[in-house]
Amino acid sequence: MIDARPTPCVSTPLTERVAARPARPRYTGGVRRALGATVIVVALANCSARQVVSGRDLIEAPDRFAGQRIVLTGIAQDPRRRMPDGGATYTSFTLVDGSARVAVAAPGTQPVSAGDLVEIRGVFHEQLRIGGDALVDTVEAEFVRPFRPSMLPPGTPVGPP
């Protein structure tokens, strides 16, 4: 025969402790100062002295950005490799970011094709001399990184003949 009586609930007394959490470490003043200084140094190391700007900012106020380190992103147009008289080879192209066109010059041969989406890090100059060439309102790129290659196959004409 089945017993239909309810079984009593078993409860634990409130005074019984559940597994205690381990105590957190207590840091002394010297360790706290060292940890705080480390956090500050790491935070400052990750900060960049470069400003992210648009092409319009550079064109509208070139004197404000002259000699400043900047970061600029856009589509590369008309890349050319040049070797001026008495100078080293450099790559020049126009960067279009939707707000303006900015001239860019980078030392050596850069892996940039027409239509590539690129990031430029460098210094903006109102006047830049490379060998015998004088460039106006140009970013002297220290770093050129293609994000996305052009959607057109190499050698595709970009305009009418």
Secondary structure, DSSP 8 states (H G I E B T S, - for coil): ----S--------TTS------------HHHHHHHHHHHHHHHHHH--S-EE--HHHHHH-HHHHTT-EEEEEEEEEEEEEE--TTS--EEEEEEE-SS-EEEEEEES-----TT-EEEEEEEEEEEEEETTEEEEEEEEEEEEEEEE--SS-TT---S--
